[in-house]
Amino acid sequence: MNPVNHVAIIMDGNGRWGIKHKRSRNAGHKAGLNTVERVINQCIIQKIKFLTLYTFSTENWKRPKNEINFLFKILENFLKKNINKLIEKNIKLKFMGELKKLPIKLQKSIKLSEKITKKNKSLQINIALNYGSKIELINSISRIKKKKIKLNEKNIDNNLYTKNLPDPDLLIRTGGTQRLSNFLLWQLSYTEIFFEKKLWPDFNENDFKKILKNFKSIKRNFGSI
């Protein structure tokens, strides 16, 4: 039976859910936060150590400005309202991406939440924010050149946002779309991928547990026979 140490999720379908149910993409983003909380609770129950959530990509800047502002605002509010709950649950927060391009107020909230939770050990939640895997790889190679060290797999790993993190055991993408969308392209080389038709706000604990069960029954060869 395969142990589950690290789960990565592309939380797709919020906007479509919002249009369908509330005629507002922003309503879908708000509803998606409830699913985030359900999945976090299940990760703790299942003793999963790392959860990486694709929250905002480098390509998402093409969306309407009011939607982008709303996304940043609900994230900022989530950090403010839930920080004590995260501490109680012994959860560590880590953000990865081009964070300096985010609004200053959000940057401050991010730094504070990382500082307050840095010693927590039950579950580490990695929030990919203004993240793009191609830029991550370019930045890693640039750092290697500046350090004048050998260009190899180990040094690329050590200069990624995910330095010191194990690669994901499984990736879940909701929303029915079957692609990686510039997410963890280097780290997902031997990750098991599960595509879920449900939109993210409709994804529930039973869906998550079913995927974990299916993953545990897979024979993982990592290139061997």
C-alpha angles and dihedrals in degrees: 000000000000116000115227112224104151129027123187122195135194100204098209128169105045095120094046091048090051093050091047097048107023105013088241129098089206091060087058093053089051092049090049090066089068089058090049090056092048092051092046090053091049091049089056092047091048091046093238109166103201132038120180118193124195099220107160127001130208086249093055091080085083089072122098112289094237091055092049091049090049092051092052092045096052090048091051091048091046091055092047096047099039105038093100091048090051090051091049090052091048092240122162120209123211125176124204131187140059092324096165089070092060125095112286094238091054091047089056091050090050094051092047094049091048091049095048094048101036095107095049116112112179097087132354114212114200112199113202102209123173082355129161123170095213092055089045091056093045090050091049093053091046090054091049090053092049091050089048092226130140118286104235140128095270094052092045088052091049092054099047124100086251095060110151092015122115114238114263115273090207139010123209121196118185127194100063097270115127108208140091098236096209093306122144093328093167096041097048097062093117100017120127109238126213121188114201122197095208117098113247097256089054094050110108144183094272092053090052094047091048091054091048090051092050091048092053091057095053119107104230114203102170091212097318127106 
